[in-house]
């Protein structure tokens, strides 16, 4: 099966509505699909209906932003009850600071020679409560200041660069508690993307496991091919299940699209091994 458990729609920082993401995924051969918008579950009903129309199995999901060791980390929740009250309230609280942060990012970018960035980013925002760095990146590409969104992040929006504004998100404990309380499975998204030392990464994995976290992403569009076997080894070493997903946001933005993402290594146990 072609299983993709990490995708975004325009309900968060993707560009396509949930039904269109479902269609694109199915046309590329996806059999099992999850919508995992950032800190938001509002797209799930449309995604579920579209997946049924396309003949795909659908998995409910969300990607929760947390702060751990002063860094932003993402925790994916799979097989969640999107109507769970504690989860819905927690996500609402997590979203609440995004507009203030967006205005601060715009002010920093103006000082760096990128004027009107708040208004520019707002053109790409479908959900006013979910302005993100990706929306700013698309605007900066639009005005020709960078060639692509990856360049924008490296030049303007990552830590130490002029448009980076730190934001305090939920805690690791809260995210896992919300996911598990909603009947879901907690997964560390794209662990190879974080700039942690081996010691710090090990501490993250240890705490995550102690809290009831069950899986890490091994094959993801945010990993390089040489990281696939590395995180397969770590998944087995820590006793985690393995997840897989493109981290799709928009056609042409990801490193790997639906058709080209390789399968999980045979050495790991897929997070979906007992779902069907």
C-alpha positions in Angstrom: 0.0 0.0 0.0 1.0 3.6 -0.7 0.4 5.2 2.7 0.8 9.0 3.2 0.3 10.2 6.8 1.5 13.7 6.6 -0.2 16.3 4.4 -1.5 19.9 4.7 -4.3 21.8 3.1 -5.2 25.5 3.0 -6.9 25.0 6.3 -3.4 25.6 7.7 -0.4 26.5 5.5 -1.1 24.4 2.4 -2.4 26.0 -0.8 -5.1 23.4 -1.9 -8.4 22.8 -0.1 -8.7 19.4 1.6 -10.7 17.8 -1.3 -8.2 18.9 -3.9 -5.3 17.4 -1.8 -7.2 14.2 -1.6 -7.6 14.1 -5.4 -4.0 14.9 -6.1 -2.9 12.2 -3.6 -5.2 9.6 -5.1 -4.2 10.4 -8.7 -0.6 9.8 -7.6 -1.4 6.4 -6.3 -2.0 7.0 -2.6 -4.1 4.2 -1.0 -4.2 5.4 2.7 -4.1 9.1 3.4 -4.1 11.4 6.4 -4.7 15.2 6.6 -2.5 16.6 9.3 -3.0 20.4 9.3 -1.0 22.5 11.7 -2.9 22.9 15.0 -6.2 22.6 13.3 -8.8 19.8 12.6 -11.3 21.9 10.7 -10.4 20.3 7.4 -11.1 16.8 8.5 -14.8 16.4 7.5 -14.1 17.6 3.9 -11.0 15.5 3.7 -12.9 12.4 4.9 -15.7 12.8 2.4 -13.2 13.5 -0.5 -11.1 10.4 0.4 -14.3 8.3 0.3 -15.2 9.6 -3.1 -11.6 8.9 -4.3 -11.6 5.4 -2.9 -8.9 6.0 -0.4 -8.8 4.9 3.2 -8.8 8.0 5.4 -6.9 8.6 8.6 -7.8 11.5 10.9 -4.7 13.6 11.8 -3.2 16.8 13.1 0.3 18.3 13.5 0.8 20.1 16.8 3.4 22.7 17.3 5.4 22.4 20.6 8.3 24.0 22.2 11.0 21.6 23.5 14.5 22.7 24.6 13.7 26.2 23.2 13.1 24.7 19.7 9.9 24.3 17.8 9.1 20.6 17.3 6.1 19.1 15.5 4.1 16.2 16.9 1.6 14.4 14.6 -1.5 12.8 16.0 -3.0 10.0 13.9 -6.3 8.2 14.3 -7.6 11.0 16.6 -11.2 11.8 17.4 -11.3 15.3 16.0 -14.2 16.3 18.2 -12.5 15.5 21.5 -13.0 18.6 23.7 -9.6 18.7 25.3 -7.9 18.3 21.9 -10.0 21.0 20.3 -9.4 23.4 23.2 -5.7 22.7 23.3 -5.4 23.4 19.6 -7.3 26.7 19.9 -5.0 27.8 22.6 -2.0 26.9 20.5 -3.3 28.9 17.6 -4.0 32.0 19.6 -0.6 33.6 19.4 0.0 33.3 15.7 -1.3 36.7 14.6 0.8 38.6 17.1 3.8 36.6 16.0 3.0 37.3 12.3 3.0 41.0 13.0 6.4 40.8 14.7 7.8 38.8 11.8 6.6 41.5 9.4 8.2 44.2 11.5 11.6 42.3 11.5 11.4 41.7 7.7 10.7 45.4 7.1 13.9 46.3 8.9 15.7 43.7 6.6 14.3 45.4 3.4 11.1 43.4 2.9 8.2 45.9 3.3 4.5 45.1 3.7 5.2 41.5 4.5 2.2 41.1 6.8 -0.3 42.2 4.1 1.6 40.1 1.6 1.5 37.0 3.7 -2.1 37.5 4.5 -3.0 37.0 0.8 -1.9 33.4 1.2 -3.8 32.8 4.5 -7.1 30.9 4.3 -7.5 30.6 8.0 -6.9 33.9 9.8 -5.9 32.1 13.0 -3.1 30.2 11.3 -0.7 32.6 9.8 2.7 30.9 9.6 6.2 31.4 8.3 5.3 29.5 5.2 2.9 32.3 4.2 5.6 34.9 4.5 7.9 32.6 2.5 5.4 32.5 -0.4 5.1 36.3 -0.4 8.9 36.8 -0.4 9.1 34.4 -3.4 6.3 36.3 -5.1 8.2 39.6 -4.9 11.3 38.0 -6.3 13.5 38.4 -3.2 14.2 34.6 -3.2 13.9 31.8 -5.7 11.9 29.4 -3.6 10.5 28.9 -0.1 13.5 26.9 1.0 15.8 29.8 0.2 13.5 32.2 2.1 13.7 30.1 5.3 17.5 29.9 5.1 17.9 33.6 4.5 15.1 35.1 6.5 13.0 32.8 8.6 15.1 30.4 10.6 16.7 31.0 14.0 19.4 33.7 13.9 18.0 35.3 10.7 16.2 38.7 10.5 12.6 37.4 10.2 12.7 34.8 12.9 10.5 35.4 15.9 10.4 32.8 18.7 7.0 31.6 19.8 6.1 29.5 22.8 3.9 26.7 21.7 2.4 23.8 23.7 4.6 21.4 25.6 5.6 17.9 24.6 3.6 16.5 27.5 0.5 18.5 26.5 0.6 17.4 22.9 0.9 13.7 23.7 -1.8 14.0 26.3 -4.2 15.7 23.9 -3.5 13.1 21.2 -3.8 10.1 23.4 -6.8 11.5 25.2 -8.4 11.8 21.7 -7.7 8.1 21.1 -4.8 8.8 18.8 -1.2 7.8 18.2 1.5 10.4 18.8 4.3 10.6 16.2 7.4 12.8 16.1 7.3 14.5 12.7 10.5 14.7 10.6 13.0 14.2 13.5 15.9 14.7 11.2 14.9 18.3 10.5 15.6 19.5 14.0 19.1 20.8 14.8 19.5 18.8 18.0 22.7 17.1 19.1 22.6 13.3 19.4 22.3 13.7 23.1 19.4 16.2 22.9 17.7 14.0 20.3 18.0 11.0 22.6 16.5 13.0 25.4 13.6 14.0 23.2 13.0 10.4 22.2 13.3 9.2 25.8 10.8 11.7 27.1 8.4 11.2 24.2 8.4 7.4 24.9 7.9 7.9 28.6 4.9 10.1 27.9 3.3 7.4 25.7 4.6 8.5 22.2 4.5 5.6 19.8 6.2 6.4 16.6 8.6 8.6 14.6 8.5 9.6 10.9 11.2 7.7 9.1 10.5 8.3 5.4 9.3 11.9 4.9 9.7 14.6 2.4 11.5 16.6 5.0 14.3 13.9 5.3 17.1 13.3 2.9 17.5 9.8 1.5 20.5 9.1 3.7 18.3 9.8 6.7 15.8 7.1 6.0 18.1 4.2 7.2 19.3 6.4 10.1 15.9 6.9 11.5 14.8 3.4 10.7 17.7 2.3 13.0 16.7 4.8 15.7 13.0 3.7 15.5 14.0 0.1 16.1 16.5 1.1 18.8 13.9 3.0 20.8 11.1 0.6 20.1 9.1 3.1 18.0 6.8 2.3 15.1 7.7 4.0 11.8 5.5 6.5 9.9 5.7 7.8 6.4 4.4 11.0 4.6 5.3 13.6 2.0 4.7 16.6 4.3 2.8 17.9 1.2 2.0 21.6 1.2 1.7 22.6 -2.4 2.6 21.1 -5.8 6.3 21.7 -6.5 7.2 22.9 -3.0 8.2 19.6 -1.4 11.5 17.8 -1.9 9.6 14.6 -2.8 6.0 14.4 -4.3 3.4 11.6 -3.8 4.7 9.5 -6.6 8.4 9.6 -5.7 8.4 9.1 -1.9 10.0 5.6 -1.3 8.4 3.0 0.9 9.5 2.4 4.5 12.5 0.2 5.0 11.6 -3.4 5.5 13.4 -3.4 8.9 10.8 -1.3 10.7 7.2 -1.9 11.9 4.8 0.6 10.2 2.6 2.6 12.5 -0.4 1.3 10.5 0.6 -2.4 10.9 -2.6 -3.3 12.9 -5.1 -0.8 11.4 -6.6 -2.8 8.6 
